[in-house]
Amino acid sequence: MGSMIVPLAVDDLAVLRQRRSAKWRTYPEDVLPLTIAEMDFPIAEPVAEALRAAVSRSDTGYAMPGPELGDAVASFAAARWGWPVEPGSVTAVPDVSVGSVELLRVCCRPGEAVVISPPVYPPFFDWAAEVGARLVEAPLRQDGSGMWRLDLEGLRDAFRARPAAYILCNPHNPVGRVHDRGELEAVVRLAHEYGVRVISNEIHAPLVLPGTTFTPFLTVPGAAEIAVSLVSASKAWNLAGLKCAAIVAGSPAMQAVTGQLPPERRWRIGHFGVLATIAAFTAGQPWLDALLATLGMRRRQLGDLIAAQLPDVRWQPPQATYLAWLDCRRIGNGEQPRNVFLDRGRVALEPGPRFGAPGGGFVRLNFATSEAVLAEAIERMASALS
């Protein structure tokens, strides 16, 4: 992170409110939405340019993800993480959720178990049901410092029953934890020991903040034989509406799995998603560096504001993502803290229980916004408690 990086600016609230996406259409105008994982920054210029060029040539037909997508994923993975990806092992899917469900359909028979580690991204709970699988929870645990970690003993207990798959969240949403290499090595050992396939959701990988190093799951020795990774530009470049993600397989065994995905899947991918993803991964790194520097500043600002104005709220600053997992159990349990901040403060946050039972009394706050909006949100939250 050189000192030359200029932080990203954010449009005024009046301009942001003209957006028609979920973040800006869910709540009334007097509510500040810090909810769903959408960012308030303008999109990266190389991405905007690719989309403008497509519109100018009326290029709005069906997606045709050619070798350029695999090349783009591979070049980004190599440059960013030193992860050698074989471009031919990259399979396009509409998004990480669809990719996960389709992989589970291949890996699971109805009634078999799928393991997840709550608190975790809410759709994880629904994907198993979608394929008729049973959900088994191996929750994260908090260590002495309050840091959230994979509970390796809990995973061993869950894996003993020979589940069909484990869905790993790396980096982990909502707690913002980047699992370290030692933990991931332990997961690989357990998966081999009990014959469990791992689906590693790495959608937030480009959003690892200054001070932390990301380990792609497939770079762990032995992982490629039992795991696939799901990557996307959608979170880091704010492209969720354009519908494109990628499954990376690192071995013939796992390419045989992706080879069983329904052929119809390719017609469900967004054409603009493919174009935008290629632009982001090939030309969007300078913008991403500016984003990460900006998010590092917002993370620091949020910590200062919480310390000054919300003494009853505890948190672990996230190592990745632009999502803060706030422990509000001194304020109330269940969805109570979220309701207090919404009803009295007019700030919308994600309620913790949505991420599983360990989320009771927590809220998730999206800090990918301007300094001014973040300051106003915390002020409103503090006044809601006074």
C-alpha positions as CSV (number, residue, x, y, z in Angstrom):
1,M,0.0,0.0,0.0
2,G,2.0,3.0,-1.2
3,S,1.4,6.4,0.2
4,M,0.4,7.5,-3.3
5,I,-3.0,5.8,-3.1
6,V,-5.9,8.2,-3.0
7,P,-8.9,7.1,-0.9
8,L,-12.1,6.5,-2.9
9,A,-14.8,9.2,-2.6
10,V,-18.5,8.5,-2.1
11,D,-21.4,10.4,-3.6
12,D,-23.7,12.4,-1.3
13,L,-26.7,10.5,0.2
14,A,-29.1,12.2,-2.1
15,V,-27.3,10.7,-5.1
16,L,-26.9,7.3,-3.4
17,R,-30.6,7.2,-2.8
18,Q,-31.2,7.3,-6.6
19,R,-29.8,3.8,-6.8
20,R,-32.4,1.1,-7.4
21,S,-30.6,-1.8,-5.8
22,A,-31.7,-3.8,-2.7
23,K,-29.7,-1.7,-0.2
24,W,-31.5,1.5,-1.2
25,R,-35.0,0.2,-1.8
26,T,-35.6,-1.9,1.3
27,Y,-36.1,0.9,3.9
28,P,-37.8,4.3,4.1
29,E,-35.8,7.4,3.2
30,D,-35.2,8.4,6.8
31,V,-33.3,5.2,7.5
32,L,-29.5,4.9,6.9
33,P,-29.0,1.4,5.3
34,L,-25.8,-0.3,6.5
35,T,-27.1,-3.7,5.7
36,I,-26.7,-5.9,2.6
37,A,-23.2,-6.3,1.2
38,E,-23.3,-3.5,-1.4
39,M,-20.7,-0.7,-1.4
40,D,-21.4,3.0,-1.8
41,F,-18.2,3.7,-3.8
42,P,-18.5,4.4,-7.6
43,I,-17.5,1.4,-9.6
44,A,-14.0,1.0,-11.0
45,E,-13.4,2.9,-14.2
46,P,-12.1,-0.2,-16.2
47,V,-15.3,-2.0,-15.3
48,A,-17.5,1.0,-16.2
49,E,-15.6,1.3,-19.5
50,A,-16.2,-2.3,-20.4
51,L,-19.9,-2.0,-19.7
52,R,-20.2,1.3,-21.5
53,A,-18.5,-0.2,-24.5
54,A,-20.8,-3.2,-24.5
55,V,-23.9,-0.9,-24.4
56,S,-22.5,1.3,-27.2
57,R,-22.3,-1.7,-29.5
58,S,-25.7,-3.0,-28.4
59,D,-23.8,-6.1,-27.1
60,T,-26.6,-7.2,-24.7
61,G,-27.1,-10.8,-25.7
62,Y,-26.4,-14.2,-24.0
63,A,-23.1,-14.7,-22.1
64,M,-20.4,-16.7,-23.8
65,P,-17.7,-17.2,-21.2
66,G,-14.7,-18.1,-23.3
67,P,-11.1,-18.8,-22.2
68,E,-10.7,-15.1,-21.3
69,L,-12.6,-15.6,-18.0
70,G,-10.2,-18.4,-16.9
71,D,-7.2,-16.4,-18.0
72,A,-8.5,-13.4,-16.0
73,V,-9.1,-15.5,-12.8
74,A,-5.7,-17.1,-13.2
75,S,-3.8,-13.9,-13.8
76,F,-5.4,-12.2,-10.7
77,A,-4.9,-15.3,-8.5
78,A,-1.2,-15.4,-9.5
79,A,-0.6,-11.7,-9.0
80,R,-2.5,-11.3,-5.8
81,W,-1.8,-14.5,-3.9
82,G,0.8,-16.4,-5.8
83,W,-1.8,-19.0,-6.5
84,P,-1.2,-20.9,-9.8
85,V,-4.6,-21.6,-11.3
86,E,-5.0,-23.6,-14.5
87,P,-7.3,-21.4,-16.7
88,G,-8.9,-24.5,-18.1
89,S,-10.0,-25.5,-14.6
90,V,-12.2,-22.5,-14.2
91,T,-16.0,-23.0,-14.7
92,A,-18.3,-20.0,-14.9
93,V,-21.5,-20.0,-12.8
94,P,-24.1,-17.3,-12.3
95,D,-23.0,-16.5,-8.8
96,V,-21.5,-18.1,-5.7
97,S,-24.9,-19.2,-4.3
98,V,-25.9,-21.0,-7.5
99,G,-22.5,-22.5,-7.9
100,S,-22.6,-23.8,-4.3
101,V,-26.1,-25.4,-4.8
102,E,-25.1,-27.0,-8.1
103,L,-21.9,-28.4,-6.5
104,L,-24.0,-29.8,-3.6
105,R,-26.3,-31.5,-6.1
106,V,-23.4,-33.3,-7.5
107,C,-21.7,-34.1,-4.2
108,C,-24.8,-35.0,-2.0
109,R,-27.6,-37.5,-2.1
110,P,-30.8,-36.4,-0.5
111,G,-30.6,-37.0,3.3
112,E,-26.9,-36.8,3.4
113,A,-25.3,-34.2,5.7
114,V,-23.7,-30.8,4.8
115,V,-21.6,-29.1,7.5
116,I,-21.4,-25.3,8.0
117,S,-19.8,-23.1,10.7
118,P,-22.1,-20.4,12.0
119,P,-22.3,-17.5,12.5
120,V,-22.1,-17.6,8.7
121,Y,-23.6,-16.0,5.6
122,P,-27.4,-16.7,5.9
123,P,-27.8,-18.5,2.5
124,F,-25.5,-21.3,3.7
125,F,-28.5,-22.5,5.8
126,D,-30.7,-22.7,2.7
127,W,-28.4,-24.3,0.2
128,A,-28.5,-27.7,2.0
129,A,-32.3,-27.6,2.1
130,E,-32.4,-26.8,-1.6
131,V,-30.7,-30.1,-2.5
132,G,-32.6,-32.1,0.2
133,A,-29.5,-32.5,2.4
134,R,-29.4,-32.3,6.2
135,L,-27.6,-29.4,7.9
136,V,-25.0,-30.1,10.5
137,E,-23.5,-27.1,12.4
138,A,-19.9,-26.9,13.7
139,P,-19.9,-23.4,15.1
140,L,-16.9,-21.1,15.2
141,R,-15.5,-20.5,18.7
142,Q,-14.0,-17.4,20.2
143,D,-10.5,-17.6,21.6
144,G,-9.4,-15.8,24.8
145,S,-8.8,-12.6,22.9
146,G,-12.3,-12.7,21.4
147,M,-11.0,-13.7,17.9
148,W,-13.4,-16.1,16.0
149,R,-11.7,-19.3,14.8
150,L,-12.7,-22.6,13.3
151,D,-13.4,-25.1,16.0
152,L,-11.3,-28.0,14.8
153,E,-12.6,-30.4,17.5
154,G,-16.2,-29.5,16.6
155,L,-15.3,-30.1,12.9
156,R,-13.8,-33.5,13.8
157,D,-17.0,-34.5,15.6
158,A,-19.1,-33.4,12.6
159,F,-16.9,-35.1,10.1
160,R,-16.9,-38.4,12.0
161,A,-20.5,-38.9,10.8
162,R,-19.1,-38.8,7.2
163,P,-21.0,-35.9,5.8
164,A,-21.0,-35.4,2.1
165,A,-19.6,-31.9,2.2
166,Y,-18.3,-29.0,4.3
167,I,-19.0,-25.4,3.1
168,L,-16.0,-23.3,4.2
169,C,-16.3,-19.5,4.3
170,N,-12.8,-18.1,3.7
171,P,-12.6,-15.2,4.6
172,H,-15.5,-15.7,6.9
173,N,-18.6,-13.6,6.7
174,P,-19.9,-12.0,9.0
175,V,-17.0,-12.2,11.5
176,G,-14.3,-10.9,9.0
177,R,-11.8,-13.6,9.9
178,V,-9.2,-14.8,7.5
179,H,-8.5,-18.4,8.5
180,D,-4.8,-19.0,8.9
181,R,-2.8,-21.6,7.0
182,G,-2.5,-23.9,10.0
183,E,-6.3,-24.0,10.5
184,L,-6.8,-24.7,6.8
185,E,-4.2,-27.5,6.9
186,A,-6.1,-29.1,9.7
187,V,-9.4,-28.9,7.7
188,V,-7.6,-30.6,4.8
189,R,-6.4,-33.4,7.1
190,L,-9.9,-33.9,8.6
191,A,-11.5,-33.9,5.1
192,H,-9.1,-36.6,3.9
193,E,-9.5,-38.7,7.0
194,Y,-13.3,-38.8,6.8
195,G,-13.8,-38.5,3.1
196,V,-15.5,-35.1,3.1
197,R,-15.5,-32.8,0.1
198,V,-14.9,-29.1,0.8
199,I,-16.6,-26.2,-1.0
200,S,-14.5,-23.1,-0.2
201,N,-16.5,-19.9,-0.6
202,E,-13.7,-17.3,-1.3
203,I,-16.0,-14.5,-2.5
204,H,-14.4,-12.0,0.0
205,A,-10.8,-13.0,-0.8
206,P,-9.9,-9.9,-2.7
207,L,-11.2,-7.9,0.3
208,V,-8.4,-8.9,2.8
209,L,-7.5,-5.7,4.6
210,P,-4.1,-4.3,5.2
211,G,-2.2,-6.3,7.8
212,T,-3.5,-9.8,7.0
213,T,-2.5,-12.4,4.4
214,F,-5.0,-14.6,2.6
215,T,-4.4,-18.3,2.0
216,P,-6.4,-19.7,-1.0
217,F,-7.7,-23.1,0.2
218,L,-6.5,-24.9,-2.9
219,T,-2.9,-23.8,-2.2
220,V,-2.9,-26.0,1.0
221,P,-1.2,-29.3,0.2
222,G,-3.8,-32.0,-0.3
223,A,-6.7,-29.6,-0.7
224,A,-7.0,-29.8,-4.5
225,E,-7.9,-33.5,-4.3
226,I,-11.0,-33.0,-2.1
227,A,-12.0,-29.3,-2.6
228,V,-13.1,-26.7,-5.1
229,S,-13.0,-22.9,-4.6
230,L,-15.6,-20.4,-5.5
231,V,-14.3,-17.0,-6.5
232,S,-16.0,-13.8,-7.9
233,A,-15.4,-10.2,-8.5
234,S,-18.9,-9.4,-7.3
235,K,-18.1,-8.4,-3.7
236,A,-14.8,-6.6,-4.2
237,W,-15.9,-4.6,-7.3
238,N,-19.6,-4.3,-6.3
239,L,-20.9,-6.3,-9.3
240,A,-23.5,-8.6,-7.5
241,G,-26.3,-7.6,-10.0
242,L,-24.3,-8.7,-13.0
243,K,-24.3,-12.4,-12.2
244,C,-20.9,-14.1,-12.8
245,A,-18.7,-16.2,-10.5
246,A,-16.2,-19.0,-11.1
247,I,-15.5,-22.4,-9.7
248,V,-11.8,-23.4,-9.6
249,A,-10.9,-27.1,-9.5
250,G,-7.3,-28.0,-8.9
251,S,-7.3,-31.8,-9.7
252,P,-8.7,-34.3,-12.1
253,A,-10.9,-35.7,-9.3
254,M,-12.5,-32.3,-8.7
255,Q,-12.7,-31.4,-12.4
256,A,-14.8,-34.6,-12.7
257,V,-17.2,-33.0,-10.2
258,T,-17.4,-29.7,-12.0
259,G,-17.9,-31.6,-15.3
260,Q,-21.2,-32.9,-13.9
261,L,-22.7,-29.5,-13.5
262,P,-25.8,-29.0,-15.7
263,P,-25.0,-27.6,-19.2
264,E,-28.0,-25.3,-18.9
265,R,-26.0,-23.3,-16.2
266,R,-24.0,-21.4,-18.9
267,W,-27.2,-19.7,-20.2
268,R,-28.0,-18.4,-16.7
269,I,-24.7,-16.4,-16.4
270,G,-25.0,-12.6,-17.0
271,H,-23.2,-11.4,-20.2
272,F,-22.4,-8.1,-18.4
273,G,-21.1,-10.1,-15.5
274,V,-18.6,-11.9,-17.6
275,L,-17.4,-8.7,-19.3
276,A,-17.2,-6.8,-15.9
277,T,-15.4,-9.7,-14.2
278,I,-12.7,-9.9,-16.9
279,A,-12.2,-6.1,-16.7
280,A,-12.0,-6.2,-12.8
281,F,-9.6,-9.1,-12.6
282,T,-7.3,-7.9,-15.4
283,A,-7.4,-4.1,-15.1
284,G,-9.0,-3.4,-11.7
285,Q,-6.1,-4.0,-9.3
286,P,-5.1,-0.3,-8.8
287,W,-8.8,0.5,-8.0
288,L,-8.9,-2.5,-5.6
289,D,-5.7,-1.2,-3.8
290,A,-7.4,2.2,-3.4
291,L,-10.5,0.5,-2.1
292,L,-8.6,-1.6,0.5
293,A,-6.7,1.5,1.7
294,T,-10.1,3.3,2.0
295,L,-11.7,0.4,3.9
296,G,-8.7,0.3,6.2
297,M,-9.4,3.9,7.1
298,R,-13.1,3.3,7.6
299,R,-12.3,0.3,9.9
300,R,-10.0,2.6,12.0
301,Q,-12.7,5.3,12.0
302,L,-15.3,2.8,13.1
303,G,-13.1,1.6,16.0
304,D,-12.6,5.1,17.2
305,L,-16.3,5.9,17.0
306,I,-17.4,2.8,18.8
307,A,-14.8,3.4,21.6
308,A,-16.0,7.0,22.0
309,Q,-19.8,6.7,21.6
310,L,-20.9,3.0,22.0
311,P,-19.2,1.8,25.2
312,D,-21.6,-1.2,25.5
313,V,-20.6,-2.5,22.0
314,R,-17.6,-4.8,21.7
315,W,-16.0,-5.9,18.4
316,Q,-13.0,-7.5,16.8
317,P,-11.9,-5.4,13.9
318,P,-12.3,-7.6,10.8
319,Q,-9.3,-8.8,8.9
320,A,-11.3,-8.9,5.7
321,T,-14.6,-7.7,4.2
322,Y,-16.2,-4.3,4.8
323,L,-18.5,-5.9,7.4
324,A,-18.2,-5.4,11.1
325,W,-19.6,-8.0,13.5
326,L,-20.7,-6.0,16.6
327,D,-21.3,-7.7,19.9
328,C,-24.3,-5.9,21.4
329,R,-25.3,-8.5,24.0
330,R,-25.0,-5.9,26.7
331,I,-27.9,-4.1,25.0
332,G,-30.1,-7.1,24.4
333,N,-30.4,-10.6,22.9
334,G,-31.8,-12.1,19.8
335,E,-32.8,-9.4,17.3
336,Q,-33.3,-6.8,20.0
337,P,-30.2,-4.7,19.3
338,R,-31.0,-4.5,15.6
339,N,-34.5,-3.4,16.4
340,V,-33.4,-0.7,18.8
341,F,-31.0,0.8,16.3
342,L,-33.6,0.7,13.5
343,D,-36.7,1.8,15.5
344,R,-35.0,4.5,17.6
345,G,-31.9,5.4,15.6
346,R,-33.2,4.9,12.0
347,V,-30.1,2.9,11.2
348,A,-30.6,-0.5,9.4
349,L,-28.2,-3.3,10.3
350,E,-28.3,-7.0,9.7
351,P,-29.7,-8.9,12.7
352,G,-27.2,-11.4,14.1
353,P,-29.6,-14.4,14.4
354,R,-29.9,-14.4,10.6
355,F,-26.3,-15.8,10.7
356,G,-27.2,-18.7,13.0
357,A,-27.8,-19.2,16.7
358,P,-24.4,-17.8,17.8
359,G,-25.5,-14.5,16.3
360,G,-28.0,-13.7,19.0
361,G,-27.4,-10.2,20.4
362,F,-25.0,-9.3,17.5
363,V,-25.5,-7.0,14.5
364,R,-23.6,-6.8,11.2
365,L,-22.7,-3.3,10.0
366,N,-21.5,-2.5,6.4
367,F,-18.8,0.2,6.6
368,A,-18.2,0.4,2.8
369,T,-19.5,4.0,2.8
370,S,-18.4,7.6,3.3
371,E,-16.7,8.9,6.5
372,A,-19.8,11.2,6.9
373,V,-22.4,8.4,6.6
374,L,-20.5,6.2,9.0
375,A,-20.1,9.0,11.5
376,E,-23.8,9.8,11.3
377,A,-24.8,6.2,11.7
378,I,-22.8,5.7,14.9
379,E,-24.2,9.0,16.2
380,R,-27.7,7.8,15.6
381,M,-27.0,4.4,17.1
382,A,-25.6,6.1,20.2
383,S,-28.6,8.3,20.5
384,A,-30.9,5.3,20.2
385,L,-29.3,3.9,23.3
386,S,-29.4,7.1,25.4
